[in-house]
Structures are given as structure tokens and as C-alpha cells.
Amino acid sequence: MWTAHRPDGYDCHSLHRGERIWPETNCYVDLWIEALHARGLEPLAMLGFTVTQDFEGDQFTFFKVPLEDLETLYGLRVQELAIYEAVEAHVAEQAARGRLVLVEVDGFHLPDTRGTSYGTTHVKTTVGITRIDPAAMRMDYFHNAGFHRLEGADYDGLMAAAAGPLYPYVEFVKPAAPPLEGRALVGASLELLRRHLARRPAGNPVAAYRAAFPEHLDRLLARPMEYFHLYAFNLLRQLGANFELLGAHVRWLDGPAEVEEACRSVAEGTKAMQFQLARTVARRKAPDLSDGFDRLERAYDTALGGLARRCG
């Protein structure tokens, strides 16, 4: 039961602790890592979908765990929740049944984003609500790399924003079957990885990004630093964090060491490129990223090629 947990003393999963290249990935995947961990399940088993990431022209795929994978591995069924009255009323009904409720909210009102969006920027993000008390104006929720509590004016602001004019997109999670364990979990995870490898991009997405980058650079040099932060999140962070998670998945499966190392190279290379581009925007001077792109392309080919030979 998710409702058995409290924010005080919550211990996050190892993917969100220690020396991480990308401590956070994106709101949806980070939420699921912690929600599964809180339920006593292993989120490392679900990460095979990361091999399908592609370059989409203006961004790298905002990677999200497929809902059918969650049901296959953990017996958890995710369904859309119809909203036809106050959001908090629907959330309270589902949370009382022990279900996790995923709600798109405005990060402006989330105190756990202090230093980024809290009180400064209106940004869409997803939270996983486990407990809500409308009378006390209090809510416990998963978001990014942790488990948090929101109350008082922050609660009031969040619910006021969710009241309209358009209702937010909401999902709820309910157990549909017992979760897999032990060898059955590993076997199912490997089978999902094989299926996802069959859906991987036909070409090298890093090479496609490299071809489009000169046009991207023109925009970066013409716009303020605020635009760079959005750009870096949707391209460099999504690519790097995706491959850091793929490397963790390969390690959990006891996969090829060269694949794990190649995944780490992508994660490290994108972080280095982000720093280089930040300096570029600040100085308005075009960088030479040839070596960085070369390493990223080779690492991608090594990682996906090695997995295809082993599991494809």
C-alpha cells in the first residue's frame, strides 16, 4: 500500500542516491522509480524501454515507461481517471482505495521544486498522490526523486490551478495481478528488452542530432539563457539520463560490461556537452563539438549493437 508511507524519513531508491551523472531524469520516470520502490518492487526491471529513444528533430524522446510493461512486471494497471467535478474529490476517492493517482500539475506550487520552478515559473509536471485531506489542505505525493508533503497555501494554489478552465490529465494505478519476483521477474524483463530492441531506431539518433545541430546552435546563440535551460533539458538531459538508466538496467541483468560502459559514456558525454554549450551561450561564441559528437555516436553504436547481439 502506498498510503503506508510518510514523507518524513522516506529513503529513496539507489537510482536517486550516490554519485549519479544525471541525478534526475524526467518527472514521469523518476516518479515511477520511487513509487515502485515504495511498494517494495524493483524499478531497475522496467528500464528496457530506454533502447527505443530517438531523435525527434527538435528533441530526444521524452522517455516514459510503457504502461503495458508496468502491468507485465508488477501487475499494476494504469487507467485514465475521468474528471467531472473537483480534482481533489476524485483524488480523495481513489487514494482512499489505496491507489496511486497521477496528476499533471503546475510546478509553480510545488515546494520540492524550490530553486527551480517553485514560486517563479509555471511549468507542467506530474505528481503521484498517495494521500489527500481537502479539509486540512494537505497532500502527500511522489515527485521527481522523492516523496513530499504539500499543505496550506501551496495546496490551495495547486488545486485552484487544477480547477480550470480545463481539467488536468489524471491517471490512477490499481493492482491487477501479483508482481513477478526472482527469476520470473528477470525473465520477463529480458523478454521486454528483446521486444523493445526490435523497435529501436533504424539509424543512430546521435548522428541525426549532429546533422541538425548547426540550426539548433543558431537559435541558442540568438536567444537568452532561459531558452538554453529548456533546450538542455529536452535534448542533452533526456539523452544522457536515458542512457544512464539503460546502463543501470544492463548491470541489473548482468549484461555485457562494454554495453554498460558505453551507456556511461553517453551519460558523461552529454553532461560535458551541456557545460560546453552553457559557456557558448554565455559568451556568444560557437564551440567545436566534433570530438564530443564522435564519442557519443561511437558509444551509442557500441551500446545498442552489443545489446542486439546479446538479446536481439
C-alpha positions in Angstrom: 0.0 0.0 0.0 1.4 3.4 -1.0 -0.6 5.0 1.9 1.6 3.2 4.4 4.4 5.6 3.7 5.1 9.1 5.1 7.4 11.8 3.7 9.4 12.0 6.9 12.2 9.5 6.9 11.5 8.3 3.3 14.5 6.6 1.8 14.7 7.0 -1.9 15.9 4.3 -4.4 19.6 3.9 -5.2 19.0 5.3 -8.7 18.4 8.7 -6.9 21.3 8.3 -4.4 25.0 8.4 -4.6 27.2 9.5 -7.4 24.8 9.9 -10.3 25.8 11.7 -13.6 22.1 12.8 -14.0 20.5 12.7 -10.5 17.1 13.2 -12.0 15.7 12.1 -15.4 12.2 13.4 -16.1 9.2 13.8 -13.8 7.3 10.7 -15.1 10.1 8.1 -14.9 11.5 9.5 -11.6 8.0 9.3 -10.1 7.7 5.6 -11.1 11.1 4.7 -9.8 10.1 5.9 -6.4 6.5 4.7 -6.5 7.7 1.2 -7.3 10.4 1.3 -4.7 8.0 2.4 -2.0 5.8 -0.6 -2.9 8.8 -2.9 -2.4 9.3 -3.5 -6.1 12.4 -3.2 -8.2 12.3 -0.4 -10.7 15.5 -1.5 -12.4 13.5 -4.3 -14.1 11.4 -1.9 -16.1 14.1 0.1 -17.9 14.5 -1.9 -21.1 12.2 0.6 -22.9 15.1 3.1 -22.9 16.6 1.4 -26.0 13.7 2.9 -28.1 14.8 6.5 -27.6 15.1 8.5 -30.8 16.0 12.0 -32.1 12.7 13.7 -32.9 14.0 16.7 -34.8 13.6 19.3 -32.0 14.2 17.0 -29.0 15.1 13.5 -27.9 12.2 11.2 -27.0 10.8 12.2 -23.6 11.1 8.6 -22.4 8.3 7.1 -20.4 7.8 3.5 -19.2 5.1 1.8 -21.3 2.0 1.1 -19.2 1.8 -2.5 -20.5 5.3 -3.1 -19.1 4.2 -2.0 -15.7 1.3 -4.5 -15.8 3.5 -7.3 -17.1 6.3 -6.9 -14.5 4.4 -5.6 -11.5 0.7 -6.4 -12.0 -0.1 -2.7 -11.9 -2.8 -1.4 -14.3 -2.8 2.3 -15.2 -6.1 3.9 -16.4 -7.2 7.4 -17.2 -9.4 8.9 -14.5 -12.3 10.9 -15.8 -12.6 14.3 -14.1 -16.1 15.8 -14.0 -16.0 17.6 -10.7 -13.3 18.9 -8.3 -10.0 17.2 -8.9 -9.4 16.8 -5.2 -12.7 14.9 -4.8 -11.7 12.3 -7.4 -8.2 12.0 -6.0 -9.6 11.5 -2.5 -11.9 8.7 -3.7 -9.1 6.8 -5.4 -6.5 7.4 -2.7 -9.0 6.1 -0.1 -9.0 2.9 -2.1 -5.2 2.6 -1.8 -4.5 3.7 -5.3 -1.8 6.0 -6.6 -3.2 9.0 -8.6 -1.0 10.6 -11.2 -2.0 14.2 -11.9 -0.5 16.9 -14.2 0.0 20.0 -12.0 1.7 23.4 -12.1 5.2 23.2 -10.6 4.9 26.8 -9.5 3.0 25.5 -6.4 5.3 22.5 -5.5 7.7 23.3 -2.7 10.0 20.5 -3.6 11.0 22.4 -6.7 12.4 25.3 -4.6 15.2 26.8 -6.6 13.8 25.9 -10.0 10.0 26.5 -10.6 8.5 27.0 -7.1 7.0 30.4 -6.9 8.8 31.6 -10.0 7.8 29.6 -13.2 4.6 28.0 -14.4 5.6 24.5 -15.7 3.6 21.3 -16.3 4.8 18.3 -14.3 3.3 15.0 -13.0 3.0 14.1 -9.4 1.9 10.7 -7.8 -0.6 11.4 -5.0 -0.9 8.8 -2.2 -2.9 10.7 0.4 -5.0 13.8 0.3 -7.0 15.7 3.0 -9.0 18.5 1.5 -10.3 19.7 4.9 -6.8 20.1 6.2 -5.4 21.2 2.8 -2.7 18.6 2.9 -1.3 16.2 0.3 1.5 13.5 0.2 2.9 12.9 -3.2 5.8 11.4 -5.2 7.6 13.9 -7.5 11.0 13.8 -9.2 13.4 11.9 -6.9 11.5 12.0 -3.7 8.3 11.7 -1.6 6.9 15.0 -0.3 4.1 16.8 1.6 2.3 19.9 0.4 -0.1 21.9 2.6 -1.7 25.3 3.3 -1.3 28.0 0.7 0.6 25.7 -1.6 -2.2 23.1 -1.6 -4.8 25.9 -2.2 -2.8 27.2 -5.1 -2.3 23.8 -6.7 -5.9 22.9 -6.5 -7.1 26.3 -7.8 -4.8 25.8 -10.8 -6.2 22.4 -11.4 -9.8 23.7 -11.3 -9.8 25.0 -14.8 -10.6 26.2 -17.3 -9.5 22.8 -18.5 -9.2 19.9 -16.1 -5.7 18.3 -16.0 -4.9 14.8 -17.3 -5.2 12.3 -14.5 -4.4 8.6 -14.2 -4.9 6.1 -11.4 -3.0 2.9 -10.6 -4.6 -0.2 -9.2 -3.2 -3.7 -8.6 -4.4 -6.2 -11.2 -2.2 -9.2 -10.6 0.6 -10.3 -8.2 4.0 -8.8 -9.2 6.7 -11.0 -10.6 9.6 -11.9 -8.4 13.1 -13.5 -8.7 13.8 -15.4 -11.8 10.4 -14.8 -13.3 10.9 -11.0 -13.0 14.4 -11.2 -14.7 13.0 -13.5 -17.4 10.1 -11.1 -18.2 12.4 -8.1 -18.1 14.7 -9.8 -20.7 11.8 -10.6 -22.9 10.6 -7.0 -22.8 14.1 -5.8 -23.6 14.1 -8.1 -26.7 10.8 -6.6 -27.8 12.0 -3.1 -27.3 15.2 -3.8 -29.2 13.1 -4.8 -32.2 11.6 -1.3 -32.0 14.8 0.7 -31.7 15.7 3.4 -34.2 16.9 2.2 -37.6 19.8 4.7 -37.6 22.0 6.4 -35.0 19.9 9.2 -33.3 23.1 11.0 -32.2 24.2 11.2 -35.9 20.8 12.7 -36.7 21.1 15.2 -33.9 24.6 16.1 -35.1 23.2 16.9 -38.6 20.5 19.2 -37.1 22.8 20.8 -34.6 24.1 23.8 -36.7 20.5 25.1 -36.9 20.0 24.5 -33.2 23.1 26.4 -32.4 21.9 29.4 -34.4 18.8 29.5 -32.2 20.9 29.0 -29.0 23.2 31.9 -29.9 20.2 34.2 -30.7 18.2 33.6 -27.6 18.7 34.2 -23.8 20.0 31.8 -21.2 16.4 30.8 -20.2 16.0 29.2 -23.6 19.2 27.2 -23.2 17.9 25.6 -20.0 14.8 24.4 -21.8 16.9 23.2 -24.7 19.3 21.3 -22.5 16.6 19.6 -20.6 14.8 18.3 -23.7 17.9 17.2 -25.6 21.0 16.7 -23.6 19.4 15.6 -20.3 16.9 13.3 -21.9 19.6 11.6 -24.0 22.1 11.4 -21.1 19.7 10.4 -18.4 18.1 7.8 -20.7 21.4 6.0 -21.2 22.4 6.2 -17.6 19.2 4.3 -16.8 19.9 1.8 -19.6 23.3 1.2 -18.2 21.8 0.5 -14.7 19.3 -1.9 -16.4 22.1 -3.7 -18.2 24.1 -4.0 -14.9 21.0 -5.4 -13.1 20.6 -8.0 -15.8 24.3 -8.9 -15.5 24.7 -7.8 -19.2 27.8 -7.1 -21.2 30.3 -4.8 -19.4 31.2 -3.0 -22.7 27.5 -2.1 -23.1 27.3 -0.7 -19.6 30.5 1.3 -20.2 29.2 2.7 -23.5 26.0 3.8 -21.7 28.0 5.6 -19.2 30.0 7.3 -22.0 26.8 8.7 -23.4 25.7 9.9 -20.0 29.0 11.6 -19.3 29.4 12.9 -22.8 26.0 14.7 -22.8 26.8 16.2 -19.4 30.1 17.6 -20.7 28.4 18.9 -23.9 25.8 20.7 -21.7 28.6 22.5 -19.9 30.2 23.4 -23.2 27.0 24.8 -24.6 26.3 26.8 -21.5 29.6 28.5 -21.9 28.8 29.0 -25.6 25.5 30.8 -24.9 27.1 33.0 -22.2 30.0 34.0 -24.4 28.1 34.0 -27.7 30.9 32.1 -29.4 30.3 28.9 -31.4 32.1 25.8 -30.0 33.8 22.9 -31.8 31.9 19.8 -30.6 33.2 17.4 -33.2 35.1 15.2 -30.7 32.1 15.1 -28.4 29.7 14.0 -31.1 32.2 11.4 -32.3 32.4 9.8 -28.9 28.6 9.9 -28.4 28.0 8.3 -31.8 30.5 5.5 -31.1 29.1 4.9 -27.7 25.6 4.7 -29.0 26.6 2.1 -31.6 28.5 0.1 -29.1 25.6 0.0 -26.6 22.8 -0.8 -28.9 24.9 -3.1 -31.1 26.1 -5.0 -28.1 22.6 -5.5 -26.8 21.3 -6.5 -30.2 23.9 -9.2 -30.5 23.3 -10.5 -27.0 19.5 -10.2 -26.8 18.1 -9.3 -30.2 
